[in-house]
Amino acid sequence: MIEIKVQFAKRIKELRYEKGWSQEYLANKADLDRTYLQSIESGKRNVSLEVINKFSKAFNISISDLMKNI
């Protein structure tokens, strides 16, 4: 079973690539530090609900859609 942090990392990367956004752009849009985003996308971070909500707002999707297939 793939660790949930890795699954979440893949989902964030997938959504970011679909939008054609750089890590820096997404980090700014989600009000996160770029290095923090980088560690999330590498599956090293266990993110909080606040961060999940920030990603949801940045991508303009619901939290349930953000967490789809995780």
Backbone as numpy.savetxt, mean C-alpha at the origin, in Angstrom:
# Nx Ny Nz CAx CAy CAz Cx Cy Cz
1.73 -20.98 3.02 0.89 -19.79 3.02 1.77 -18.54 3.02
1.44 -17.61 2.17 2.21 -16.37 2.07 1.82 -15.47 3.24
2.83 -14.91 3.87 2.62 -14.01 4.99 1.77 -12.80 4.55
0.89 -12.35 5.42 -0.03 -11.27 5.06 0.70 -9.98 4.71
1.85 -9.72 5.35 2.61 -8.51 5.02 3.08 -8.55 3.57
3.45 -9.71 3.10 3.91 -9.88 1.71 2.72 -9.75 0.76
1.58 -10.31 1.12 0.38 -10.18 0.29 -0.04 -8.72 0.18
0.01 -7.99 1.30 -0.35 -6.58 1.29 0.65 -5.80 0.43
1.91 -6.12 0.55 2.95 -5.46 -0.26 2.66 -5.63 -1.74
2.33 -6.86 -2.14 2.02 -7.12 -3.55 0.81 -6.34 -4.00
-0.20 -6.22 -3.15 -1.42 -5.49 -3.51 -1.13 -4.00 -3.71
-0.34 -3.42 -2.82 0.00 -2.00 -2.93 0.80 -1.76 -4.22
1.78 -2.61 -4.48 2.57 -2.48 -5.71 1.68 -2.60 -6.94
0.78 -3.58 -6.92 -0.13 -3.82 -8.05 -0.96 -2.57 -8.33
-1.55 -2.01 -7.29 -2.38 -0.82 -7.47 -1.55 0.38 -7.92
-0.36 0.52 -7.37 0.51 1.63 -7.75 0.92 1.51 -9.21
1.28 0.31 -9.64 1.66 0.09 -11.04 0.50 0.37 -11.99
-0.72 -0.07 -11.59 -1.90 0.18 -12.42 -2.11 1.67 -12.66
-1.82 2.47 -11.64 -1.98 3.92 -11.75 -0.80 4.59 -12.45
0.32 3.86 -12.57 1.51 4.44 -13.16 2.22 5.41 -12.23
2.05 5.20 -10.94 2.62 6.09 -9.94 3.97 5.60 -9.46
4.84 6.53 -9.16 6.12 6.21 -8.52 5.87 6.02 -7.02
6.84 5.43 -6.35 6.73 5.31 -4.89 6.64 6.69 -4.25
7.42 7.62 -4.76 7.43 8.96 -4.21 6.05 9.63 -4.35
5.42 9.46 -5.50 4.10 10.05 -5.73 3.08 9.45 -4.75
3.05 8.12 -4.64 2.11 7.48 -3.74 2.38 7.88 -2.30
3.64 7.92 -1.91 3.98 8.31 -0.55 3.45 9.71 -0.25
3.64 10.63 -1.17 3.13 11.99 -0.97 1.61 12.01 -0.91
0.97 11.28 -1.80 -0.49 11.24 -1.85 -1.08 10.62 -0.59
-0.39 9.64 -0.01 -0.86 8.96 1.19 -0.31 9.58 2.47
0.46 10.65 2.33 1.08 11.32 3.48 1.96 10.36 4.29
2.82 9.64 3.56 3.77 8.71 4.17 5.17 9.05 3.69
6.16 8.68 4.46 7.55 8.83 4.04 7.85 7.81 2.95
8.60 8.22 1.93 8.91 7.32 0.81 9.65 6.08 1.28
10.56 6.23 2.24 11.31 5.06 2.72 10.41 4.10 3.49
9.40 4.66 4.16 8.43 3.81 4.85 7.61 3.02 3.83
7.18 3.70 2.77 6.45 3.01 1.70 7.31 1.91 1.09
8.56 2.20 0.87 9.48 1.20 0.31 9.54 -0.04 1.20
9.59 0.16 2.50 9.65 -0.99 3.41 8.31 -1.74 3.45
7.21 -1.04 3.23 5.90 -1.71 3.14 5.87 -2.58 1.89
6.30 -2.00 0.76 6.26 -2.74 -0.50 7.25 -3.90 -0.55
8.21 -3.90 0.33 9.13 -5.04 0.39 8.65 -6.10 1.38
7.49 -5.85 2.01 6.91 -6.83 2.93 7.54 -6.85 4.29
8.25 -5.79 4.65 8.95 -5.74 5.94 8.14 -5.09 7.05
7.09 -4.37 6.70 6.32 -3.61 7.69 4.96 -4.24 7.96
4.58 -4.18 9.22 3.24 -4.57 9.63 2.48 -3.26 9.81
1.65 -2.90 8.85 1.03 -1.58 8.83 -0.16 -1.49 9.77
-0.44 -0.28 10.20 -1.57 -0.01 11.10 -2.85 0.23 10.29
-3.95 0.27 11.00 -5.22 0.60 10.36 -5.20 2.00 9.78
-4.49 2.92 10.44 -4.38 4.28 9.93 -3.70 4.30 8.56
-2.66 3.51 8.42 -1.93 3.45 7.15 -2.79 2.79 6.08
-3.49 1.74 6.43 -4.40 1.11 5.47 -5.44 2.12 4.99
-5.96 2.92 5.91 -6.93 3.95 5.55 -6.30 5.00 4.63
-5.06 5.38 4.89 -4.37 6.35 4.03 -4.23 5.82 2.61
-3.87 4.54 2.48 -3.76 3.94 1.15 -5.12 3.91 0.45
-6.16 3.55 1.20 -7.50 3.51 0.64 -7.89 4.87 0.06
-7.63 5.92 0.81 -7.95 7.27 0.36 -7.07 7.68 -0.82
-5.79 7.34 -0.77 -4.87 7.71 -1.86 -5.30 7.07 -3.18
-5.71 5.80 -3.12 -6.14 5.10 -4.33 -7.61 5.37 -4.66
-8.30 6.06 -3.75 -9.72 6.37 -3.94 -10.56 5.10 -4.11
-10.30 4.14 -3.23 -11.06 2.88 -3.22 -11.42 2.56 -1.76
-12.36 1.68 -1.58 -12.75 1.28 -0.23 -11.66 0.40 0.38
-11.68 0.32 1.69 -10.72 -0.56 2.37 -10.93 -2.00 1.93
-12.19 -2.40 1.76 -12.44 -3.78 1.33 -11.86 -4.05 -0.06
-11.94 -3.06 -0.96 -11.30 -3.24 -2.28 -9.79 -3.24 -2.17
-9.26 -2.43 -1.28 -7.81 -2.42 -1.06 -7.33 -3.78 -0.59
-8.10 -4.40 0.29 -7.70 -5.68 0.89 -8.16 -6.89 0.07
-8.72 -6.64 -1.10 -9.23 -7.71 -1.96 -8.15 -8.75 -2.24
-8.52 -10.02 -2.08 -7.65 -11.18 -2.35 -6.45 -11.29 -1.42
-6.53 -10.66 -0.27 -5.45 -10.79 0.71 -5.88 -11.76 1.77
